[in-house]
Structures are given as C-alpha cells and as structure tokens.
C-alpha cells in the first residue's frame, strides 16, 4: 500500500458575508495515491471548486488538515498544476508564449524547460501553430495548449476543474480522452472535478461523490473497466460502464431527494 | 471555357461589393467636405454682402489674411509651438501620474475605497475654478499652464484606467496565481496587457482634455500661446485674430486625435 500523495482530513470551509455564513464544505476527507486519477462528482454548486482551491493552496481551510507525502518522501506542498474551466489563453501572446507563461512567472525559462515545452507542443500537434494567436486554434487545441502551459512547470499533482465543460459535446469526448491519455502517459497524479458522470467513469480510476452543500464525501467507488480496444470512446463501451453509471446515478439522485 | 466564365462572374460580384463599399465611403467623404465648403462659402458671401458684420464675425478670406499677418508679424508658429509643447507635456504627465495612481488603486482595495469620494469630487469639480489658485501659487507662466492642463485630464483618467483594470476577468488573475505568480505578476502579465485598449481610449480623451486645460491656463496666465492670442485678440477687438486662433485650435485638436488614432491602429495591427 503506497503512502497517499495527498490526504485531506475533516476539511470544512464556509463563505462569510455580513448577513450569513454559507457552509460550503463540511468534514471532507479523502486521499489520493501517487499516479492515481481521481474524479470528484457532485451536484452543481456543491462546493467542488472550493475544494479544489483548498487543495491548490489558494484558500486556507477553516478546519481540518491537508497533508502531502511527495514521491521523494518530503512533506512540503508538492508542485501543483491547476487547469481552470476555460483555457484563458491570452490573446496578446502567441500560443508558444502562452505555453511558457508559467515558466516566465516562475523565472524558470531554462533551455531544458523550453525544450520540454517544445517537445510537448510537437507531441500534441501544436508545434506548427506555435506562433499563431490563440483565437486561430480550435477549442480542443486551445485546451491542449492550456494543458501544456500547466505541464510546463512539471507538477506532481494536477487539478482539473471541469476543464472540458466549455467545449461542445463532440470535441469534449475526444479532448477529454486525449488529455486523460496525456496525463496518464506522463505518470502524473490527477484530481478531476466534473458534474458529468460518464466523463468521470470513463476517465478516472476512482470516483468520489459529494453531497449537496455543505459538501461532504458521500460515496466512493474504484472503477475497473475492461477495455477491449484503445479508442477515445472505448471506456464508454466497456461492459461495466452501465453498472457504474447506475450505481453512481443512484448515489447522486439519492442526494437530490 | 464555361468554368472561366463563372469565375469572372464571381470576381465581378466581389468587385461589385468592393465598388459599392468604396462608393459609400467616397460619398461620406464628399458630404463632409461639401458641408465644410458650403459653410465657408455662405460665411464669405454673407460677410461680403454685409449680411453679417465682418468686424464681429470676420470671414474666411480675412482669416487667411490675418493668418499671413500673424505668421509674419506676430511669430504665430512660436505661439502654436508653445501651445503644442504645453499640451504634450501635460498629456505625458497625466499619462504617467494617471497610470501610476490607477496601478496603486488596483494594488490596494483599501486605498481605492478611501480615495473614491475624493476622486469623484475632484473629477466633477470645474477645473477652471482652480486656475486662479494656480496663478497665485505658481505665478504666471508655463508651470501654471501645465498644472491647469494636468488638472483637467488627470482625475477622469485615473478613474477610467482603474475601472479598466478592475474589469479584467478575475479568472485570468486566478490563472496567474495557479501558476505560482504573485499580485505583481498578475498586474504585469494580465491586467496591464489586457487593459491596453482602455489605455488607448483614455489617451484619446486625455489629449483633448489636456488641450482644454492648457488653453484655460493660457487665457489667465500667459504671454504666449494660442490661448493668449485669443484673449489678446478679444481685448483689442481683433476678431480676425480670435477666429483665426480658434480655427488653428480646431486643426490642432484634429491632429492630436489623429495621432492617437494612428497609435491605436498601429497597436491593433501588431496584435
């Protein structure tokens, strides 16, 4: 049993205004093992993004603890890559300049890092668009460019906040499978937030269901799909898919009552 | 042969579109010039037939004569140069101070909240009311005029720049934080480059306002410049001089606006 990379214990968080306190998270606990791809599914507005912001260190939890165990055994905050809902590529930069934005901010524009970004761009068919403006790219290409921008800093843990929700359905299926493959190949640990059950089942090793606001972990299930072929739609055709879908659907709809 | 035919047909459709487009724009230009020419003609005719008194209203031909006289006898170009110099200096200072102040307001929510009522009051205060104070404090001369120019444009430009900075998508700023950036990075990588259109439109307004302020200043505290010529001309009842100076101001205002327009055009082409 490997030590979990990330462990959350009894995390609670509330938003405050002068009129009221709105609890968003209540005693959320879960862990993620190194190399694992975990999806968190919950009803919209349940505090999923709040949870991700806390994991990313952008918000401090009001209660509870987060602990990390890096692959090298150290306990400090690991390098985290965060992919937002929209690609947010800057129109005043070329695709390449967007991809190295993180390196620029971190002052890590070393030849090796640049080489790495260019290699990623070559691998994911963006190299010939590197001097183009983001508006000249398709939705899927933009999302890949955003992923390269995130991967350029070589993060240990990737956080994905519904990164496909802005894409149309068809693009979404191919891009999500595409991006999932990129992440798996690179051996990164990933935490995906989504409200799309089938997306969660087809991409993740484990699915966590959150309850309504204030969110707490409701249900957790490891996913094992037998994949006969390697295509972007294969997971959705796996014999177990329907079983998992119904199982998680029940858990979610239970919640809605 | 047939293929060739259809392609020429398509070409003519495209050509027809281009032609219609050009025709429209030529017509717009024609009417602009026509109205101007008509105005000058009516003015000249009315002046020559005695419908209006040229002593009060001058006339285009007298304006031209007056212009030549001013150039030869009163060093007109020196006056124009002074006004332009003062306008550019005020504009430049407004740009630097405005950008600096708006940046500071963006950095600190506290400071911006504290400053808000002051900015609103200073912005709506008629700046010409302050001019007498500037004269007492700074004497008559260039410093007073520059300060008058700055005072007219500054507060509005701080407010519009700050508003522009605030309108940058907060998620883009979050992106900088997720990449490990600081508030300074957010400003340099997102807020500033994202606000360049606002910056340019503010500059467009400012160059005009700086000219307004400089003329107010020259009315009260100058011995040189177009504002001085206008006041001097009215005091000695030389309406030709006043009207010539006003027309020169029109041309200057148009030129300054065009200058910023070109900058904007150049920027858009580059992006």
Interface residues (C-beta under 8 A of the other chain):
Chain A: X56 X58 X80 X81 X82 X84 X85 X86 X88 X90 X91 X92 X101 X102 X104 X105 X106 X133 X149 X150 X153
Chain B: X169 X171 X172 X174 X175 X176 X177 X178 X179 X180 X181 X185 X189 X190 X193 X194 X196 X271
